[in-house]
Amino acid sequence: MIPLAIITAFLTTIISLFFNFISEAWTSLKAKTKEVYATNVQTFIEEVRKDFANKPAKRRTKEPDDFKGNPNKVRAWC
């Protein structure tokens, strides 16, 4: 799961950039601030990529042990 601090940093970056005039806001920023914003966005994207890459393709379960009947009837449910 993506940590709350990374989500907060990303959202703060996006809000501060896109709620102002984008070109004016970006050009008026100091080099250090630009670097922080760029790093926050890159970190967020990397965390999202890792989060989705680590998901298992498919989870499988067995039919319930106490089911009395044809297992084919519950396979779709499992």
Contacts in CASP RR format, 6 or more apart in sequence:
PFRMAT RR
TARGET T0000
AUTHOR 0000-0000-0000
METHOD contacts of the structure
MODEL  1
MIPLAIITAFLTTIISLFFNFISEAWTSLKAKTKEVYATNVQTFIEEVRK
DFANKPAKRRTKEPDDFKGNPNKVRAWC
1 51 0 8 1.000
2 44 0 8 1.000
2 47 0 8 1.000
2 48 0 8 1.000
2 51 0 8 1.000
3 47 0 8 1.000
6 40 0 8 1.000
6 43 0 8 1.000
6 44 0 8 1.000
6 47 0 8 1.000
7 44 0 8 1.000
9 40 0 8 1.000
9 43 0 8 1.000
9 44 0 8 1.000
10 40 0 8 1.000
10 41 0 8 1.000
10 43 0 8 1.000
10 44 0 8 1.000
12 40 0 8 1.000
13 37 0 8 1.000
13 40 0 8 1.000
13 41 0 8 1.000
14 41 0 8 1.000
16 25 0 8 1.000
16 37 0 8 1.000
17 25 0 8 1.000
17 26 0 8 1.000
17 37 0 8 1.000
26 34 0 8 1.000
29 37 0 8 1.000
60 78 0 8 1.000
61 78 0 8 1.000
62 78 0 8 1.000
63 71 0 8 1.000
63 74 0 8 1.000
63 75 0 8 1.000
63 78 0 8 1.000
64 74 0 8 1.000
67 74 0 8 1.000
END
